[in-house]
Amino acid sequence: MNTALMLRVTSIRSQNPRGMGGCIFAGTSIDPQGNVLDARAYYVVRASGMLLGENRVQVGQWWHVEGPCRQRSNLVNGFEVSERQIESTALELLLPSGEYVVTMMAESDDFRGIGYGKARKLWERFGSRLYSLLDDGDVATLATVLTEETAQQAVAAWALQGNTRTLQWLQRRGFETSIGRKILKFFGAEASAKIEEDPYRLISFCASWKSVDGLARSKFGLRLDDHRRLRGAVEEALYRLFDSGHTCATRAMLVDRLVGVLGPQTPQFRWRTLIDAALDQGHWNGSYVIGGDDTIHPTGPLVMETAVAQAIAQRVMDPEVQSLLTDIELERLIQRYETVEGLSLNDEQRDAVYVAAGNAFALVTGGAGVGKTTVLKAVYTAYEKAGVRIYQMALAGRAAKRMQEATGRPASTIASFLKNVGRDALDGPLVVVVDEASMVDIVTMHRLCSSLPPHARLLLVGDKAQLMPVGPGLVLHALVGLPQIASAELKVVKRYGDAIAQAAQAIRNGIWPSLPADRTAPISMLSCPNQRPDGPGSIADMVLRLYQLDPENTQILSARRSGPDGTRTLNLTCQSALTVSSRPLVVWSDEHESAVRTGFHVGDLMLCTRNLWSMGLQNGSLGRLVQIEETPRMLSDDAGNDIGLAIGWILWDDGERRPVFEYMLDDLELGYAITVHKAQGSQWPRVIVPVTGNRLLDRTLLYTAITRARQQVILVGDAEAARVAVEALPKAHFRQVGLTAQLLTYLHVSPLQSLESVNKGGENATLLTAQT
């Protein structure tokens, strides 16, 4: 059935779907005045690039759409919805979105009384004429939509911050609103002039290379070999390297990434011969620094690594720092601790206590089960004896929770510490203890070091054989082994059964152990040659059958989220077999005027993916959906204040039964299978690890996964891929970072050099630092 109607765009499903151009967007049917004709009529439009031309679909636009329409069910953001889909044969943009002026008025406190609804009505009534009405202060005309008082307030606010030329320029150029806001915030009224001068400045605002390059060449007429384009390509390549974890790069690494940016060299465009000149310009511009070894350091990461190196060196070289206690006092404390705890520290652990107590900056490292927590509890007695306050923290919420449980002392995430600790609380003697330090990236470490006073001691605890940071840079890996850094390594395994411990130690050392194909053994490797994503004999099917043997004590740990062995596939496989016939959790959708499914069922295992401190939940908390309310029920706090409508209840792994509120749904996932990164710092009786050859698989991931198990580990999948991954160097080995070199520089130069030289990076340096 052919349909012709007018739509207001309410959401964008996909820009450039499958890389083929065009757009998939959703909208509601309206009349020529913008009134919604039927709130229940919800349309999804597939618009080809040929029909759109140079137009970019944005929320708030009006379009005339023609084409065949059909009814279909679809899954949208986890909701099962019924919608009408139009394959457009004709499109006409009737009214631009006006999103810049609408957003500015709706989100600014100066435009009191004007929200999105009124701001959009103004745009829909006046269109681009709205700019001149505001510029001229035409209260009478504006008052046909607003009250006279609100119209006067709008005119007064516009006189303070309105910028007609810039807003119109952003709209005409078709910038995404999110990018446009950043441009306005940084450049203000000079935004158009700055971008026209060098369109590749947009890269610093997270715009994609493809869109920026297309805009620069089509709208501003820049040539392929324009020096601004080449400089922008270098900056883009460095961003991509930073996204991959590198904080600096060799020229060979940079050129390799430039192939992905500029494409292969051609006879018409020999860009490799132009790169040296582009690098010189960027160096002069302050985008990056070229070191004495010809290594290229983007200014933002360099500033962070330099600041962290300075903070560490300051503590290492401070002549005022002495051991907290005399050796005799410390030995007495250790003996008392051993008596109270009913244990004996081995020589390694005793040495670690002395190292931690005797240095303002120190490392305590070692594999899983070697007694790092025992050392912490012992050294805490020394800190307390010396009057030093202890702040325990870890990167992930689940790791912080385990740290708290193991030591019996408060612990938090690093982010929570940085957000909540006041400057007054950092006066006097204190120590910050960071557990699972192998996961801490340079951005986080920079924030932590920048927030601590110089007298604060730092103790990093972790294992470089476990997973490296998800974010950029390396911290623990870059420090371990430096003779200038006080450190103690624990090697004697105390916690695990012999078979798991031996296999884990072999993998840690880069040796693939001989594992039995016996699912009842403490650790085994079961082959699964079928790499299909689903169906009988697939890796997901095999993992499910093993999981069902002991679901109450088992956790599935995967290297990745996608793929046949990814958490998405495994979670859906488990749900389909275990709970799909149970009652579904649904919520009311105003957009669709109906109840829609959330993707969860009673009995599902649930994973919290964000720290929800008000709910007592951390990123990585696991639970089970045990109840769904017949109708949403309002809950109250102890003071009788309403706190929200409960739609269900989850029994969490700390034994607490907590309500599910609708706002939490974006932070909940199925939890039958979780990534190994989410599991770091946790343990379960039984662990199943699917293994396929993928870019994330290395020995540190397998070692971390195996050491999460207390009683049994079952590896399932490709044994050869596992062997190759274990015998290869860990991926952290190939991450290019500058922290080690920066630290060595500071440790050999006295007095400490200032950061002034790298802080004089200019405009691009500021952009890069802000983005990172």
N, C-alpha and C positions, 0 to 999 in steps of 0.2 A: 504494500500500500504506500503510495507516494504521499508525502507530507510537506506542507509549506507553512512555516510559522516563524515568529519572532522570539528569540531566546535571550535571556540575561545569563551570562556565564557565572556559574557559582563555584566551580572548581576545575582544576586542570588535572586530568588523569596522566597524560604523558605528552611532553614536548619532544618532537622528533622520535616517535616510536620506532623501535628496531633500527634506528639510524637511517630511516627511509624518508625523513622529512614529514611535514604536516603536524597535526596535533589531535589528541583525543581529549575532549572537554565535556563537562556536564553543565546543564542549565535548566532554568525554569521558563515556561511559556509566559509571555507578557503581552499587553496591548500597547498601542503607540505611545501611551502616557507612562508606560513602565509599570503598570499595575499587574500583579501576578494573576493569571487567569484561573489556574487550578493548582493548588499547592500539592496535590497528589500526582500531578503530571510531571514526571522527572525524566529528562532526556539526556542521552549520551550521544555525542556527535563525533564521528570519525571524519576529520577534514584532511584532505590530501595537501601536500606541499604545493602542487600545481594550482589548486583552488585558492590557497591562502596567499600565494605570491610572497610579497615582502612583509605582509601583516603578521604580527605575533599575537596569538590569542592570550588575553589576560582576564583575570577575574574582574567582573563588573562591566565588561563590554556588552553591547547589544549587537546581535547578529541576526540577519535574515537567512534562514536555512531551508534548503529544499533537498528532498531525497527520499528513497524508500525507507520505511520505518517498520521495525519488528519488535515484538515483546520477547524479552529473554531474562533469565536469572543469571546473576553474576556474584562474585565474591569481591567486595570492596572493603579494603582495610579490615579484613576479618569478619565483615558482616555479609550475610546472605541477603541480597536485595533483588527485587524485580524491577526492571527498568525498560524504557523504550530506547532502542538504539537506531540512530539515523546514519546511513551511509550517504554522506552529502554529495549531491551532484551540482549544487549551486550555493555559493556563499557570498554575503555582502555585509561588510562592517557598517553598521548604522550609527553606533556611538562608541567612541573610544572609552577606555575604562576610567580615565581620570583618577587612577589609583594614587598618584602622587599627591595631588591636592586633597583627595578624600582622606588618605592616610594621615597626612599632615594635620588636617583639622580634627580628625577623630582621635588621634593619639596625643596631641599636645594639650597640656594643662591650660594653656592660655586661651584655647577655644572652648571655654566652659559652656556646657549645655549642648554641645554638638558631638554626637557619637557617630558611628558608621552610618546608621540609618539616615540621620538628617544630612550628613555630609554627602551621601550618595544621592539623596533627593535633590540637593542643590545642583549637583553635577548633571543629573538626569533632566532637570528642568532647564538649566541654562547652558550646559555643555561648556565649550571653551570660552564662552562669554562670561563665565563666572570669574575668570581672572580680571577682566576689565571692571566688573562690578565691584570686586574687592579693592582693586587699585584706586577706583574713583570714590570709594566709600559710599556706594549707593545703598543706604540702609533701607530705603522705601521698597526697592525691588527685591532685595534679599528677604524683607519681612513678608513677602508673599508666600515664603516657605517656612521661615523661622518667625518666632515672636520678635517684636521690635527690640526688646532688651537683648535677646541673643544675637540679633543681627548687628546691633551696635558693638557688642562684645567681639563678634567675628571681625568686624572692620578694624577695631582697635588692635586685635591680635595680629591681623594680617599686616598692619602698618609696622609692627615690631619684627616679624620674622618671615613674612611672605616674600617670595622671589619669583615673580611671574616668568621671567625669561628662562631661569634655570629649570623650573618645573615643566614648562612647556617644551624646552629642549630635551629633557629626559623622556618625556612622553612621546615626542616625535621620533626619537631615536629607538624607541621600543625596548628600553632597558627593563629588566625585571625589577619589581618594586624593592625587593630585598637588597639588590645591588645599588639601586638608585639612592636608597636611604644612606648607605655607607658613603657614597660619593658626596652627597649633600653634607653629611656630618663632618667629613674630612675637609672638603674644599669650600663648602658654603657657596657664596655667590660666584666664586671663580670656577665652579665645577665645569661648566661648558667650555671655558677657555682652556682649562688644564687638560681636559680630555681631548679637545680638538688639537691641542699642541702635540700630545702624544697619546693616541688611543690605547696603547699597550699598558698605560698606567692602570687600566681596568683589571689587569691580571692580579694586581695586589688586593683587589676587592672580591676575590674568589670567583670572578667570571671565568668561564671556560675559554681555553685557547681558541677553540673552533669559533665560538661566537665573537670573541674579541678580534680575531684575525679577519673574520668575514666582515665585521663592521668597519675595521680600519681600511680594508681594501676596497669595499663596495661604496661606503659612505664618505670616506675621507681620501680615497684614491691613492693609498700608499702602494709603492712598488714592492715586488717580492724581495728585492735586495736593499730596501730602505733601512738605514742604520737603526731607526727606531724599532722596526720589525725584528731585526736580528738581535738587538739588545733585549727586546721583549721575549724572544724565543729562548735566549739564555736564562732569563729570569724564570720563565715557565719550566724549563728543564730542571733548574735548581729547586723549584717548588715540588716537582714530581719526585726528585731525589729525596727531598725532605719528607714527603708523604711516605716514601719507602723506608724511612728511618735514618737516612744519612744526614749528618749535619755539615758535612763538607764533601768535596769531590775532587778527584783527579781530572785532568783534562780528558783522558780517555773515557771516563765515566760520563762526563758532560756531553761529549760528542755522541756517545752511544744513545743518550736520552734525546739529544737533538734530532736524531733520525726519526724518533716517534713524534716530534713536534713539527719539524719542517719537511719530513719525508725524505726519501732517498735523493742523493745528489743527482742532478740531470745536466746535460750539456748546456741547457739554457739557464740553469740556476746552480752554480757551483758554490754552495754556501760554506763549504768547509774552508775555503780560502779566505772567507770574510770573518770567521769566528774570532781570530786574534784581535782584530780591530774592534769588534763588538765587545769583547772582554775588556779591552782597554777603556772603552767608553763607560761600561758599567762599573769598572773599578773607580774611575774618576767620579762617577755619579754617586758612589757610595752604596750601590746595591750589594756589593760583595768585596771581600778583601782577598788578595792573592798572596799566599804565604811564601816564605823563602824556599820551600820545597815545591813551589808551583801548584800547591793545593788551593782550591777555590773555596772560600768560606763565605756563604751568605751572611750578611751582617746580623740579621736577627738571631740565628742560632749561635753565631760567634759571640755576640753580647751575652747570651745566656751561659754558654760554656765558660767564658772568661769570668763571669760573676761567680759561678759555682767553683771554679778553680781557685779564685781569690778567697772565697769563704773557707774552703778546705785548707789552703796553704796558711791562712791566718791562724787557724787552730793548731795546725801541725807545728808552726814555727814560733808560736807565742811563747816567749821566755817566762811569762808569768804562770803558765799552766804547769801544775805539779800533780803528782799522784794524790788522789783524794785522801788516802790513808797510808801509813807506813806499812812496810811489808809484814811486820809483826802483827799490827792491828788487822790487816786484811786476812792473814792466815788464821787468826783467831775467829774472825767472822765466818770464814769458810768452814772451819771445824764445827762451829755452832750450827751453821746451816745444815751441814751433813747430819748432825745429831737430830735436829728437829725433823728433817725430811726423811730420815732413815735410809740414807744412800751415801755413796762415796763417789766423789768426782774423780774421773781419771786424769792423767797428766795433761791431756789436751784441754779438757774443760777447765782445769785449774789455771792453766796458762791463759786461757781466754778471759777468765775473770780478772786476772792481773792486767791484761792488755786493756780491757774495757774500763777498768777503774783508774788506770794510770795515764790515759790520753784524752785530750779534748775532742779528737776525731779518731775513730777506730772502726775496724771491720771485724765481725765475727761471722765466718762462713763455714759451710759444710753441707753435705747431702742430707736427704730426708732421714730422720730417725737417729741422728747422731747426738741429740741432747742439747740443741741450741736453746730451747726453752729452759732447761735445767740451768744452763749458764746464766741466762737472763735473771732468773729468780735469785741466783746466788749473788750476782753483781748488784742487784737492786738493794740487797741488805747493805752493801758498801755505800751506795748512793744515799740511802736513808741515814746511815751513820754520819755521813759528811754533810747532811742537811741539803742535799740536792733533790729538787722536785723532778719527778719522772713523768714524761709525756710519751705514752706508747701510741704508735700509729702504723697503719699499712695503707697501701694504695686502694685495695678493694675492701668493701664493707664486710664481706664474708671472712676475709683474712683477719681484719681487725677484730671481728667477733671471736674467732678462734684464739687470737692472741689474748683477748680478755679472759676467755674461759681457761686458758692454759696457765696464765700467771695470776689470776685472781685479782687483777688490777684493771682500772678503766682503760679502754683503748678506743680509738676513733679512726676514721679514714683521714688521710692527709688533707683532703679537701675540707672536711668538717673542721679539722684543727685550724686551718688557715682562715676559715670563715668565722669561727666562733671565739677563738682565743683573743682576749683583749691585750693591749700593750702592757697594761699594769701587771697582768698575769705572767709576763716574761721577765719581770725584775728578779734579781737575786739568782742564786745558783740553780741551774736546771739542766736537764739532759733530754734530748729528743731521741727516742729509739724507734727506728724504722725497720719493721719486719718485712719479709718477702721483698727485699730491696732490689732483687734482680729485675723486678717488674717496673721499677721507677724510671720514668723517662726524664730527659733533660729539662723539659718544660716544667714538670712537677718539681724537680729538684731545684730549679732556679727559683720558683715561687717560694719554696720552703726556705732556702738559704736567704732569700731577700727579706723574709718575714722575721727571721731570728736575729736577736742581738748578738754581737760578737762574743759575748761570754757564754753563750749556750753551747753545751757539749753536744756532739752528734755521734750516735752509734748506729751503724748500718748492719743489719743482720740478714743473711740470705745465702743463696747458692747460685753461683754463675752457671752451673750445669742445668738449672731449671730455665723456664721460659724467659726470653729477653723481653724488654718493654714492647707493648703494642704501639706506643707513641714513639717519637723520634729520639735518636741518640742512645747512648749507653752511659750508665753511672757506675753501678757495682762492677760490671765487666771491665770498665776502663780503669778501675782502681785496684782490683785484685792483682797481686804480684808485684806492685810497685814497692821497692824496699823502703821508700821514704814514708809509707803509710803504715801505721801500727795495725797489725792484723793477726788473727789467730784462726787457724783452720781445724775443724773437727772432722775426723775421718772414721772413727770407730762407730759402726752402726749398732744401735741398742734396741730399736723398736720393732723391726720387722722379722717375720719368719725367715728361715734360712733361704728357701727357694726364691722368694720374692726379693730378698735383700741381695742375693748373689746375682740374680738377673739384672736388677736395677743398677748395681755397681758396675757390671760389665757394660751395660748400655751407656752409663755415665762416662766410662772410659773409651767409648767408641768401638766396643766389641759386641757383635751380635751373638747372643747366647743360643745354645741349642735348647729349644723349648719343645715339650711333648705336645702331641695333638690329642690331648686328653682333657675334656671339659671338667673333669673332677680334680685335676691337679691344682696345686696352689697357684701356678702360673702356666699358661699354655698358649699356643698359637694354632688356631684353627683356620685352615685354608678355605677361601671362598673365591673360586675363579670367576664366578658370575658377577660382573660389575654393572649389571642393569640396575636402574634406580628402584624397581619394585618387582613384585611377582615372586612365585616360588623359586627358591634357590638364590635369590638376590641377597646382597649383604644385609639389607634392611630386614629381610625375612629371617635370616639366620640370627641376627642380633635379637630380634623379637622373641624367637623361640628360646634362646638362651636366657633372656630377661625373664620370661614367664616361669622359669624354673625356680626363681627366688626373688620376686619383685620387691618384697619388703626390705631386702638388704642390699639391693643392687642399684648402682648408678651407671648410666651409659655416658661415656666421655668421648667427644668427637673433636677432631682437629679443626673442623670448619663448620659453617652454618649451611652452606649449599652443597650440592653434589649428592651422589648415591649414599655416601656415608655421613652426610651433613645432619645437623640437628633438626633442620626443617623436615627432611624426609623421614628421619627416625622417629621424631615426635608424632607426625601424622600416622606413621605405620603403627606405633604403639596405641595411639588413640583409637584408630580404626578397629583394632583387635580387642581393646579392653573397655572403652567407655562410650563408643559412638552411639550405642542404643540407650545410654542414660539420658536423663533430662538435660537439655541444653540451657546454658545461661544466655538470656536475651536481654536487650535493652530497647527502650523506645527511641526511634529515630525521627526527629522533627523534619529532617530533610526528605524522608520517604513516607512519613505519616503512617508508620507501622512498626511493629516489633521486629528487630533484626537479630540474628545470631552473632555472638561474640567469638565463636570458635572454641568455646570451652564447655565441658560437660561435667556433671557431678562425678566425682571419683578421679578426675584428671589431676596429675601431678603438675604443680605450678612453679614457675620461676619468676622472681622479682628481678627486673633488669635495671633498677635505679634505686639509689638510696632514698627511702621514704622515712625520714627520721621521725616525723610526727606519728607514724604508724608503728614504729619500732622495727622497721624492716631495712635490710641492706641490699645493695646490689649483689645478687647471688643467693639470697634467701630462697629456700625451697619449702613447699607445702603441698597440701592436697585440698582440692575444692570439695567440701563435705556437705554443703547445704546451699540451696537456692531459695530465696524468699518468694512466696506466692505473688506478692506485690511488694514493690520497694518499701522498706520500713525506715521511718525517721528515727535516728539514734540521738541520744543526748549525752552530754558529759556529766560529771558529778555535780556541776553547778546548775544543771537543767538547761543548758544551752544546746540548741540543735547543732549537730556536727555533720549531718549528711544522711542521705538515703542509702541504706544497705541493700544491695541486690543479691548478695550471697555471702558465704563464710568460708574461710580457708583455715585449716589447721596447719600452722607453720612448724618448721623443724626445731623451734625453741620450745614447743609444747603449747604455745599460745594460739587461741582461736580468735581470729580477727575478721572484721567485716570487709567486704569488697564494695567499694564505692565506684561509681561509673568513671570518675576521673582517673582511677587507677588502671583502667584497662590497657592504656597505651604502655604501661610499665609492667605488664604481665605477659608471660609466654608459657607454653607447655614446657614441663621440666623433666620428662622422661630421659631426654638426652640434653646435655649441656656441653659447652665447649670446655676444653682443658683449661683455657685461660680463666673461665669462671670458677673452675675447681681448685685453682691454686690456693693452698692454705687449708683445704678441707680433707676429710677422710670418710670412707665408707667401708663396710665389711667386704663388699664384693663390687668389682668394677669390670665393665665390659668396654673394650676399646676397639672400634672399627678402624681398620687401617687400609688406606689406598694411597697410591702414589699421587701426591698433590704438592703444591708449592709450599704449603705450611708445614709439611711433615719433616721433622728432623729429630736428632737424638734427644734434644732438650724437651721436646713435646712428649715423646714416648716415655722418657724418664719421669717427667712430671706426672703423667697419667698413671704409670705403674705404681708410683709411690703414694698415690691417693688411696690405695687398697690396704686394708688391715689383714684380710684373710685369703682373698683370691683375686686373681687378675686373669681375664680371658681376652686375648688379642684375636680379632676376627678379620680376615681379609687376605691381603697380599703380603706374604712373608718376605718375598724378594724386595718389595718396595721398602719394607721395614728394615731389612738388612742394609740396603743401600743408604737409607737415611741415617742409620746409626753409624755406619763406617765413614760417612762423609763428615766434614767439619761442620760444626753447628752454624746456623745462619747468622748468629751474632758475630762470628768471625769475619763475615763479609760486609758488616755494617761499618761504613766509613765515618769516624767521629774525630773531633779535635780536642776532647776534654783532656785526655792523657797528656798531649803535647802542651796544652795551655797550663796544666797543673805543674808539669816539670819546669816550665819556664818560671813560674812564680816561686817554686821551691828553690830555684837556684839564683834568684835575683832578690836582693834586699837593699833598700826597702821595697815593699810591694808597689808595683806600677799601678797607676790609676787606669780607670776604664775610659778616660777621656778620648783616647785615640779612636776607639771603635764606636764611641757614642756620637762622634762627629760624622755620622753616616749620611746625613742629609735626608731629603724627603723620602726616597725609596727605602732607606734603612728604617725609617719610622714606620712605614707601611708594613714592611716585612716583619718587624718586631711586633707590631700590633696584631698581625694575622697569626703569627705563631703563638 
